[in-house]
Amino acid sequence: MQKSDSVVIIPTYNEKENIENIIRTVFSLEHRFDILIIDDGSPDGTANIVKNLMAVEFKDRLHLVERQGKLGLGTAYIAGFKWALEHGYEYIFEMDADFSHDPNDVPRLYKACAEDGADVAIGSRYVTGVNVVNWPMGRVLMSYYASKYVRIVTGIPVHDTTAGFKCYRRRVLETIDLDAIRFKGYAFQIEMKFTAYKLGFKIKEVPVIFVNRQLGTSKMSGGIFGEALFGVMRLRWASICGKIKAKK
């Protein structure tokens, strides 16, 4: 079977209710997308479900990296990016396991990069208004105005600066110094977008509808928002000081 040019990275922690369904849904798409699960020691057996699927059905398409304990979303993605680059993928995706990101939108992000010339494609909740379903109003407002705040402070021309549904072309992740990315939580998504923007890459927002998870437990916390609030100012200062540079 021909190797895929694309891999979808899905970080997991206690996602046993969702993991098999999300894997099967991605694999049912017309274009072949491989999947890399980064599991942070889920005590609910998420990794065992993945291992079983790898052994029985998806040996060549499904991959797993197991880590010991919750080490943070940012470090999970950095580990996934490095793995994807080592394995030769051209298009590298970020996606949640809980169906808040619709797998049927993955081909649209792929098209934005593979056919429309984008270096980074963002599944955007806010480029055409507010497209969020089943979130409490307080959380919607916090997320929406957080993105507004990031745009004002950094000047990045992106409506959904905190989005975690993305496709990168390989050259973006090869250019960014991944070891210099400092944030682990919510601010990680902002830092990656801002760094790509400052390095001159073309970013395109693709409108999507974000649906709050139906199964499992959210991993969001107040500390994550705090990191983003103060992290944005640090990013702006780093930019002013000329510290955001391509990997040597």
N, C-alpha and C positions, 0 to 999 in steps of 0.2 A: 504494500500500500504506500502511495506517495506521502512523504512527510508534509505536515501542515506548515504554512508560513506564519501561523498565528498561535499564540498561547494566551489563555485567560487565567490570570492569577486570582485565586480566591483564598483570602486568609480566613481561618476558622478558629473559633473557640466555643465549644458546646453548641454545635449546629446539627445534632443528630436528626432533628425533625425536618431539616431542609436539605441536607447535603446530597442525598441520593437523587432527589427530584431536580435539584439545580444542575447536577452533572448530566443527568439524562436529557434535560431540556436543552442544554448547550450542545450536546452531541447530536441532537435531532435537527439542528440547523442545517441548511443546505450547504453552506460553506463548511469545510472542515476546520474546526477550532479545537486544538488540544487544550487540556486543563492542567494547571499546577495548583494543588492544594498546599497551603502553608498552615499547618496545624500547630497551635501553641499548647500542646499537652492537654487537650480537652479531656476532662475526667468522665465525660458522658459517652465516650467511645466513638466520637466522630471519625478519628483516624482509622479505627478498625473497619468502619463501614466503607471508607475509601479503599483500604487494602483489599477488602473482599471484592469490590468492583474491579479493581486492578487485576486481581488474580483470575476472576471468572470471565469478565467480558471486555475490559478496556485496557489491556496490557500495554499497548503501544500509544495510547492517546491520553491516558490519565496518569498523572505523576504526583508524588507526595513528598514533601519535606516536613519532618517532624522536629519540633523544637521543644525544649524543656521549660514549661511555664509561660505565663503571659509576658511577652517581651515588647509588646507594643505594635500597633498597626504599621507605623513607619518602618520599623526594622523588619517586619514580615515582608513588606513590599520590596524593600531594598534587597533582601535575600532572594526574593522571587525574580527581581530584575536581573541580578547577577546570574542566577541559574538560567534564565531565558536567553541572555546574551551568550553564555557558554554553550548553549544548545542550538544556537544559530537561528533563532526566530526573528522575523522581520517586523512583526506587529505584536505588541505586548499590551495586554489589557489588564485593567483593575476592575474587579466586580465583587459585590457583596454576595454572601451565600443565601440571604434570606428572602430573595425575590423582590426586594425594594428596587433593585435594578432589573428591568425586564430583559431576559436573555434575547428576546426577539429584537431588541435594539442593538445588540452586538454587531450584526451585519451593517447597520447604518453607521456606526462608528468606524468600522473597517473601511467602508466605502469612502468616508470623509478623508481618510489617510491614503488608502490605496489608489483611489481614483480622482479625488477632488483636490489633492495637493496639500492637505494639512499635515503638519508634523505631530501635532497633538490634537486629538478629538475628545471633546468633553460632552458627556451626557448631561445636558444642562436643564435644571429645574426652573430657571428664572429668565431664560433668554426670550421667552414669549409670554411673560407674566409670571404667575406662581402656579406651577404644576405639581402639587403635592397632595396626596390622598391619605386620609386617616391619620394625620398628625394632629396633636393638640395645637390650638391656635397659638399658644405661647411659644411652642417649639418652631412653628412655621415662621413667626415673626423674628425669633432669635436667629434662625438660619438665614432668612432673607436679609435682615439688616446687618448680619455679620459679613455677608458677601458685599453689601454696599460699603461697609466700613473698610474692608480690604481694598476695594477699588479706589476709595478716596485716599487712603494712606499710601498705597503702593503705585497707583496710576495704571495698574494692569487692566487692559480693555476686555475683561471677562466678567459676565454677569453672575455666574455661579462659581465663585472662587473656591468654595469649600467642597465642591462635588468630588465624589470618590468613584465615579463611573467613567473610565477613560481608556483611550487607546494611544499608545506611543509608537512612533516609528523607531526602529532600532537605533538610528543615528542620534536621536535625542538622548537616549539613555547611555550611549557610548560617550557623548560629549559632556554630560553632567557628571561632576565628581560625586558619585553616589556616597562615598565615604565622608563627604563634607556636609551631607544633609543631616541636620541636627535634631529636627523635631520628630516625635514618635507618635503623637496622637492626631487630633483634628488639624493642627497646624501643618502637619506633614503634607496634606493635600495642597495647601496654600503655597508652601515652600517649593514644591515641585513645579507647580504652574508658573510661579513668579520667576524661578530660575530658568525655566525653558524660555519664557518671554524675554528675560534680560539677555539671554544668549542668542536671541534673534530667530527663534523658531516660530513657525506659523501655527497659531492656535485657532481651532474652529469649534464653536459650540453647536451641538446637535440637540434640538429640543426633545426632551423625554418627559414622561410622567413618572414621578417617584411615588411608590406605594409603600406605606409603612408595613413592616413585617406582620404576618399573620401568626407565625409559629416561632417559638423560641423567645429569648430575652435580649433586649437591646443592650449594647455595650457602651452607650453614650454616658457621659458623666459631666458634672460641672467643672472638674479639673481639666477636661479636654478643651472646653470653651475658654478657660482661663489661659491655657497655653497658647491658643490661637490669638486671643486678645493682645497679649504682650509680645507674642512671637512676631506679629505683623510689624510692630514698631522696630524690632530687631532686624527684620528683613530689610525694611526701608533704610535703616542706618547702614547695614552691610552694603546695600546698593550704592548709597551716597559715597561710601568709603572705597568703592571699587573692589570689594571683596568677592563679588560673584563672578567667577571666572570658569572657563571651560577646563575640563580635566587635562592635565599635562601628559 
